[in-house]
Amino acid sequence: MRPPVYGRIPPMFFYLPYGTDAPIYYRPIVTVAMIVICYIVYAMTAAGPFSSIDHEFAEPYMLAIGDGLHPVQWLTSNFLHAGFGHFFINMSFLWVFGLVIEGKIGPLKMLAVYLGIGIMYGATVQILMLHHEPTHSLGASSVIFGLAAMSLIWAPRNEIYAVLGFWVLLIAKFKHLETKISTMVCIAVALQVIVLHFLDYSLSSQLLHLTGALIGLVVGIVMLKTNLVDCENWDIFSVVTGKNTLSDEERAEIEANKPEAVKRRQALRQKRQNLLSEEIEWAIKSKTPLPAFIIAQRKEREFAEWTLPQELHLKMIQLLLGGKHWTEAITSMYQYVERHQEKVSFVRVMLAQALLTQNKPQAAAKVLEGISLQESETTQQSAILKIRAKADAMHQKNLDEGIYELDK
């Protein structure tokens, strides 16, 4: 018996969903992979790119109904499609509901959910229909109905974006639609029930779709109640009971503190730090100290916990002094003294000398107070004594001329 075909495009209109406003915290890796696998299987089992399936070739992998239990078919039947229209419509719905579900739980859980619904659906149908008249079923429709039911539980108020196409006097018309997930899923399920009510036989694609939706409904509720998914109080139970009454600021704060968001921010922050460090190192190696100084100051403002490595810091100071960039050199040396221990006495001496060039003898003398003469080398002791003497003389001269040093 020729297996039923699900999801054929109606001759007078078609509905193609393509997006959603549901929050997406994970890339749809598994969703895309399932679409690719379904296409590969379709290409392998169809006579041509837009042809129907080769039933004789694909029949062992379809879901046999009324012919015993075949566990392998519980999995394989979900990747088969009767024709290109069946495949195309199914994949458009899989894309949207995959975004909603995988966007909340990530690829590993999504893979388990997708395969789990398909296997549970296949097992349920074969077990319950053991004595049915032999026939076959195929397609991802029932799994997609399961994902749709989960979306109804997890994100009922989010929107689905779609294109509605229809014919008017042989002219195709298109209309953009934005429909709430709750509205769309309820209409889809209601249509299955209505069509099923008027059919005169017990097994149909509508009944199989509803079976998948029921399985998805149970999976969605179980995952929600066991905290395997965080719907941020926008699940159907929170919406019905009014728990989703947080302000935009409160929701934004919750969103910002989610582990995934924190990890993303930390990764971006680290990437930014590494980039700036490379720019500083390149500027110093290129003997262009001013760009290095500017980038280092920007980085310290942006990242309070960051400190320029001691060796690079010292090279930058020496290049700034060599280029007589006194203001920048003095600022950089003060920062070095605050943050590093190695060669700090050496830097203090250079800082004092630089301050003297700016006519700041008191500041120079104060910098030298941090150096112990007894612990200094002989050559350094001599330099310190000379700088102190010069600072005292310069200070006295300034007083005689009425010059007062305000910045010590």
Beta strands, then each sheet from edge to edge (+ up, - down):
strand 1: 13-20
strand 2: 63-65
strand 3: 135-137
strand 4: 159-168
strand 5: 171-180
sheet 1: 1+ 4- 5+
sheet 2: 2+ 3-
end
